[in-house]
Structure formats: C-alpha cells, structure tokens
Amino acid sequence: MTAPRDHGGGLDAAITRWGGTRAEWLDLSTGINPVPYPLPALPNDAWTALPDTAAATLLEQRARVFWRVPAGAAVLATPGASAPIAMLPRLRPAGQVAIPGPTYNEHGAAFRAAGWTLTDAGTDAIVAVHPNNPDGLIWTRAELDAPLVIIDESFCDTTPEASLIDLAARPGTVVLKSFGKFWGLAGLRLGFAIGDPVLIDALRDALGPWPVSGPALRIGAEALADPQWTDDTNARLTNDAARLDTLLTSQGAEVLGGTTLFRLYRVADAQAAEEHLAQHRVWSRVFPYATDWLRLGLPAPDRWSQIESAF
C-alpha cells in the first residue's frame, strides 16, 4: 500500500500520541473556515433520491454567477477538488509538467501516477496553486502559458479580486474551486472544475453519473446565492488572520505568508513548536522540507483562549 502523503489533519494520530478527546483539541492544521456556512433544512428526497439533473444544473448556474465565469467556459460540480486533481492528468497524453513548489502535493502525485515527468519548466503543462499553499503566492497571467494549464483556486475565495477565472475560457485551461475550505464544509466533498469545454466534458465522462450527492447539490446552491454571508466571512477572516499574526509575532515568529484561512510562520524549531502546542491540545502543521516552517489555521471565535494560553 502506498504511504499517505503529507497533509494537514490527522487529528486521530495526535490524540493517540498526546491523549485527550477530540472535543478538547483545537485543530489548526488545515485551512478550513472554523465558522461553516449554516446548514439549511433539506427535503427528504435530497437524501433518498438519486441526485437529479435539475439540482446539478441549478448549482452550476449559481457557480457561474458567483465566480463570474466567462461565457466560453464550462462548469462542472465535482466531489471535492481532489477528484479532478487526480483525473485531469489522465485526460491528456503524458509529457512534461511544471508544478512550482513547495505546494499542495496531490498535483505532483496525480501527474506522476499518469506517467508525466515533473520538470522545472514543463513544456506540456503547468499547475499553479493560486494562492499557493502554504505560502500564499499569487500567480500572474503571464506565467501561465502551456497547452494544459491547471489553476487551483481552492483558497482564492478569500481574495476574489485575485482570481484568474477569466482564463477559464482559454483552450487547455481548467480552474479548480473547493467549496470545503471557504465555506467550512470539507466533509460535504464539493468542488468545481471550470474551463475548456473539451476538458470539462472529458472530466464529466470520467466522473460518471451522480458525482455529487443530493445534499451537497442543495447546500452548495444555497450558499453560492448568499453574498452577504461571503462578505461577512471575509471581513471576519481578515480580522482573525491579523489577530493570529499579532499573537505569533509577539512570540518571536516571522510571518512568511499564507491566506486569511491559514498563516505561515518561520520559527526557530517547528517540531518543538508542534510538540509544545500539542501538549496544550492545539494541532498545527509542520513540513518535512522546512524545519522552521509552522502553519496555523484560524480558531473558531470561542476557541481563541486555548491558543493564546498555549503561548
């Protein structure tokens, strides 16, 4: 069996090592909004019936409006962003791909599994995580020129003005969106692939019928039609990210970047910081390639005292 790749989460392993219950732990190892979109009441048939075409069409129409998708691009709701990440490399003949990093490692794993060669300057494809995870790097249009361009905007809803969605109508281009991060409903497993209709149609065929659950279709459609929640959430995230920066810099950390859903810091010893925080039931993210990088998500409004007391 292939060893799991390095990701945030894994709170069960932290509990096994340091003890405590899940309720006692503050999981800051991911970039998931700690104040999720409020779940609406759902009709019984959202759970009991096969997802129908009308519900999927409504969700995709609302996604088109919310992200201002250009008319020439196609929109496809997917079971999270992970499914299209795994499938897109298989929709083109294998070649050379550039995935500048360090970045979200599932892209590299998917291309390698499909027979592609990762190079510093891929001639056949480029993947841009925008903004990048973990450092928050923002890409420019001029940097994204290849026969196949994948723009992963899983965290871009915190900076909608930076979106490169206007490139989605360009041949060979796909923009990925993740519903779970900004709306805080990662367990719903909802995402979107937006782009070249030829690629989106091929991805639709690869996913098969009913790729998104009935509840996800209904909840996603309601959330995307609620701009006030989006505006209020971005204001709160901006304030809370600044508050976290103030806390960490007061302890000697240096802000390296991130988004308003996660912050990246340079510390003297990331493993020691992880250990210290874990003893206070706070779960953080460290990286195997940078011994001085510590990434923290944001606590929920009623959990700030836990991380403040940990420091």
C-alpha positions as CSV (number, residue, x, y, z in Angstrom):
1,M,0.0,0.0,0.0
2,T,1.3,3.5,-0.9
3,A,2.3,5.5,2.2
4,P,0.0,8.5,2.8
5,R,1.2,11.9,1.6
6,D,1.9,14.7,4.0
7,H,-1.2,16.8,4.7
8,G,-2.9,18.6,7.5
9,G,-5.5,16.9,9.6
10,G,-4.7,13.5,11.1
11,L,-6.0,14.6,14.5
12,D,-6.6,11.0,15.5
13,A,-2.9,10.3,15.4
14,A,-2.3,13.4,17.6
15,I,-4.8,12.1,20.1
16,T,-3.1,8.7,20.1
17,R,0.2,10.3,20.9
18,W,-0.7,13.1,23.3
19,G,-4.0,12.0,24.7
20,G,-7.2,13.9,25.2
21,T,-10.5,13.8,23.4
22,R,-11.4,15.2,20.1
23,A,-13.5,17.9,21.7
24,E,-10.5,19.1,23.8
25,W,-8.3,19.5,20.7
26,L,-8.2,22.7,18.6
27,D,-7.3,21.5,15.1
28,L,-5.4,24.3,13.3
29,S,-3.6,22.0,11.0
30,T,-5.8,22.7,8.0
31,G,-7.1,25.8,6.2
32,I,-10.8,25.2,6.7
33,N,-13.0,28.0,7.8
34,P,-13.8,27.3,11.5
35,V,-17.2,29.0,11.2
36,P,-19.0,27.0,8.5
37,Y,-21.9,28.0,6.4
38,P,-25.1,27.2,8.3
39,L,-26.7,24.1,7.0
40,P,-30.2,24.7,5.6
41,A,-33.1,22.3,6.2
42,L,-33.1,19.7,3.4
43,P,-36.1,17.8,2.0
44,N,-36.1,14.1,2.5
45,D,-35.6,13.4,-1.2
46,A,-32.2,15.1,-1.1
47,W,-31.1,12.1,0.9
48,T,-33.3,9.3,-0.5
49,A,-33.4,10.0,-4.3
50,L,-30.6,9.9,-6.8
51,P,-29.4,13.5,-7.5
52,D,-31.4,14.9,-10.3
53,T,-30.2,16.9,-13.3
54,A,-32.2,20.0,-12.3
55,A,-30.4,20.3,-8.9
56,A,-27.0,19.9,-10.6
57,T,-27.9,22.5,-13.2
58,L,-29.0,25.0,-10.6
59,L,-25.8,24.5,-8.6
60,E,-23.6,25.0,-11.7
61,Q,-25.6,28.1,-12.8
62,R,-25.1,29.7,-9.4
63,A,-21.4,28.8,-9.5
64,R,-21.2,30.5,-12.9
65,V,-22.8,33.7,-11.5
66,F,-20.9,33.7,-8.2
67,W,-17.4,33.3,-9.8
68,R,-18.3,35.4,-12.9
69,V,-17.4,32.5,-15.2
70,P,-16.8,33.7,-18.8
71,A,-19.4,32.6,-21.3
72,G,-17.0,30.3,-23.2
73,A,-16.1,28.2,-20.2
74,A,-17.9,25.1,-18.9
75,V,-18.8,24.5,-15.3
76,L,-18.8,21.1,-13.6
77,A,-19.6,20.3,-10.0
78,T,-17.3,17.6,-8.6
79,P,-16.9,15.5,-5.4
80,G,-14.4,17.9,-3.9
81,A,-11.3,19.3,-5.6
82,S,-9.4,16.0,-5.1
83,A,-11.3,14.1,-7.8
84,P,-10.5,16.4,-10.7
85,I,-6.9,16.8,-9.4
86,A,-6.5,13.0,-9.7
87,M,-8.2,12.8,-13.1
88,L,-7.1,15.8,-15.1
89,P,-3.6,14.5,-15.9
90,R,-5.1,11.4,-17.5
91,L,-7.1,13.4,-20.0
92,R,-4.0,14.4,-22.0
93,P,-1.1,12.3,-23.3
94,A,1.7,12.2,-20.7
95,G,4.5,14.7,-21.2
96,Q,6.4,17.3,-19.1
97,V,4.7,19.3,-16.4
98,A,5.9,22.1,-14.2
99,I,4.4,22.3,-10.7
100,P,6.4,25.0,-8.9
101,G,6.6,24.4,-5.2
102,P,6.7,23.7,-2.5
103,T,2.9,23.4,-2.9
104,Y,0.0,21.1,-2.4
105,N,1.5,17.7,-3.2
106,E,-1.6,15.9,-4.7
107,H,-1.0,17.6,-8.0
108,G,2.5,16.1,-8.4
109,A,1.3,12.7,-7.2
110,A,-1.5,12.7,-9.8
111,F,0.8,13.7,-12.7
112,R,3.4,11.1,-11.7
113,A,0.7,8.4,-11.5
114,A,-0.4,9.3,-15.0
115,G,3.1,8.9,-16.4
116,W,4.1,12.6,-16.6
117,T,7.6,13.9,-15.9
118,L,7.9,16.8,-13.4
119,T,10.3,19.4,-14.6
120,D,11.2,23.0,-13.6
121,A,9.9,24.3,-16.9
122,G,7.2,21.9,-18.2
123,T,6.7,22.3,-21.9
124,D,3.3,20.5,-22.0
125,A,1.6,21.5,-18.8
126,I,1.8,23.8,-15.8
127,V,0.0,23.7,-12.4
128,A,-0.5,26.8,-10.4
129,V,-1.9,26.7,-6.9
130,H,-3.3,30.2,-6.6
131,P,-2.9,31.4,-3.9
132,N,-0.3,28.9,-3.2
133,N,-0.5,26.5,-0.2
134,P,1.4,27.0,2.1
135,D,3.0,30.4,1.3
136,G,0.1,32.3,-0.3
137,L,2.0,33.1,-3.5
138,I,-0.2,34.9,-6.1
139,W,0.3,34.0,-9.8
140,T,0.1,36.3,-12.8
141,R,-1.5,35.6,-16.1
142,A,1.8,35.9,-18.0
143,E,3.3,33.0,-16.0
144,L,0.6,30.6,-17.2
145,D,1.3,29.6,-20.7
146,A,1.2,25.9,-21.7
147,P,-1.0,23.6,-23.7
148,L,-2.5,22.4,-20.4
149,V,-2.9,24.9,-17.5
150,I,-4.5,23.9,-14.2
151,I,-5.2,26.7,-11.8
152,D,-6.1,25.5,-8.3
153,E,-8.1,28.3,-6.7
154,S,-9.1,26.3,-3.6
155,F,-8.2,29.2,-1.4
156,C,-8.9,32.1,-3.7
157,D,-12.3,32.9,-2.3
158,T,-10.6,34.9,0.5
159,T,-9.1,37.1,-2.3
160,P,-11.7,37.1,-5.0
161,E,-10.1,40.1,-6.7
162,A,-7.0,38.0,-7.5
163,S,-9.0,35.2,-9.2
164,L,-7.8,34.2,-12.7
165,I,-11.2,32.9,-13.6
166,D,-11.2,34.9,-16.8
167,L,-8.6,32.5,-18.2
168,A,-11.1,29.6,-17.9
169,A,-12.4,30.2,-21.4
170,R,-8.9,29.6,-22.8
171,P,-8.3,26.3,-24.6
172,G,-6.5,23.8,-22.4
173,T,-7.2,25.7,-19.2
174,V,-9.1,24.5,-16.1
175,V,-9.7,26.4,-12.9
176,L,-10.5,24.4,-9.8
177,K,-12.6,25.6,-6.9
178,S,-13.0,24.0,-3.4
179,F,-16.3,24.5,-1.5
180,G,-15.0,22.9,1.7
181,K,-12.3,25.5,2.5
182,F,-14.0,28.9,2.5
183,W,-17.5,27.6,3.3
184,G,-16.0,25.4,6.0
185,L,-17.8,22.2,4.9
186,A,-15.0,20.0,3.9
187,G,-16.9,16.8,4.8
188,L,-19.5,17.7,2.2
189,R,-16.9,16.9,-0.6
190,L,-18.0,19.5,-3.1
191,G,-15.8,21.3,-5.7
192,F,-15.9,22.7,-9.2
193,A,-13.9,22.3,-12.4
194,I,-14.3,25.4,-14.6
195,G,-12.7,25.7,-18.0
196,D,-12.2,24.5,-21.5
197,P,-15.4,22.7,-22.5
198,V,-13.4,19.9,-24.2
199,L,-11.6,19.1,-21.0
200,I,-14.7,19.6,-18.8
201,D,-16.7,17.2,-21.0
202,A,-14.0,14.6,-20.7
203,L,-13.8,15.0,-17.0
204,R,-17.6,14.8,-16.8
205,D,-17.5,11.4,-18.6
206,A,-14.7,10.2,-16.3
207,L,-16.6,11.0,-13.1
208,G,-19.7,9.2,-14.3
209,P,-23.3,9.8,-13.3
210,W,-24.2,11.4,-10.0
211,P,-20.7,12.5,-8.9
212,V,-22.1,15.0,-6.3
213,S,-24.5,13.9,-3.6
214,G,-28.0,15.3,-3.3
215,P,-27.3,17.2,0.0
216,A,-24.2,18.7,-1.5
217,L,-26.1,20.0,-4.5
218,R,-28.8,21.7,-2.4
219,I,-26.4,23.2,0.2
220,G,-23.9,24.4,-2.4
221,A,-26.7,26.1,-4.4
222,E,-28.0,27.9,-1.3
223,A,-24.5,29.0,-0.2
224,L,-23.5,30.4,-3.6
225,A,-26.6,32.5,-3.6
226,D,-25.8,34.2,-0.2
227,P,-23.3,37.0,-0.9
228,Q,-23.9,38.6,2.5
229,W,-22.5,35.6,4.2
230,T,-19.5,35.7,1.9
231,D,-18.8,39.4,2.7
232,D,-19.3,38.9,6.4
233,T,-17.0,35.9,6.4
234,N,-14.2,37.6,4.5
235,A,-14.3,40.5,6.9
236,R,-14.1,38.2,9.9
237,L,-11.3,36.1,8.4
238,T,-9.2,39.3,7.7
239,N,-9.5,40.4,11.3
240,D,-8.8,37.0,12.7
241,A,-5.7,36.5,10.5
242,A,-4.3,39.8,11.7
243,R,-5.0,38.7,15.3
244,L,-3.1,35.5,14.8
245,D,-0.2,37.3,13.2
246,T,0.0,39.6,16.2
247,L,0.0,36.7,18.6
248,L,2.7,34.7,16.8
249,T,5.0,37.7,16.2
250,S,4.8,38.6,19.9
251,Q,6.4,35.2,20.5
252,G,9.2,35.9,18.0
253,A,7.7,34.2,14.9
254,E,8.1,35.8,11.5
255,V,5.2,35.9,9.1
256,L,6.1,34.3,5.8
257,G,2.7,34.5,4.1
258,G,-0.5,32.4,3.7
259,T,-4.1,33.5,3.2
260,T,-6.7,34.6,5.7
261,L,-7.6,30.9,6.1
262,F,-4.1,29.8,7.1
263,R,-0.9,31.6,8.1
264,L,2.7,30.5,7.6
265,Y,5.4,31.4,10.1
266,R,9.1,31.0,10.5
267,V,10.0,29.8,13.9
268,A,13.3,28.6,15.4
269,D,12.2,24.9,15.6
270,A,8.9,23.9,14.0
271,Q,9.0,20.4,15.6
272,A,9.5,21.9,19.0
273,A,6.6,24.3,18.4
274,E,4.4,21.5,17.3
275,E,5.3,19.5,20.4
276,H,4.6,22.5,22.7
277,L,1.3,23.3,21.1
278,A,0.2,19.6,21.1
279,Q,0.8,19.5,24.9
280,H,-1.9,22.2,25.1
281,R,-4.2,20.2,22.7
282,V,-3.5,22.5,19.7
283,W,-2.7,20.7,16.5
284,S,-0.5,22.6,14.0
285,R,1.1,21.8,10.6
286,V,4.8,21.3,10.0
287,F,6.6,20.4,6.8
288,P,9.2,17.8,6.1
289,Y,11.1,20.1,3.7
290,A,11.3,23.1,6.0
291,T,12.3,22.6,9.7
292,D,11.5,26.2,10.6
293,W,8.0,26.5,8.9
294,L,4.9,26.4,11.1
295,R,1.4,26.7,9.5
296,L,-1.7,27.5,11.6
297,G,-5.3,27.8,10.6
298,L,-7.7,30.1,12.4
299,P,-9.5,29.1,15.6
300,A,-13.3,29.5,15.9
301,P,-14.4,32.6,17.8
302,D,-14.9,30.7,21.1
303,R,-11.5,28.9,21.0
304,W,-9.1,31.8,20.9
305,S,-8.3,31.4,24.6
306,Q,-6.9,28.0,24.0
307,I,-4.2,29.0,21.6
308,E,-3.5,32.2,23.5
309,S,-2.9,30.3,26.7
310,A,-0.8,27.8,24.8
311,F,1.7,30.6,24.1
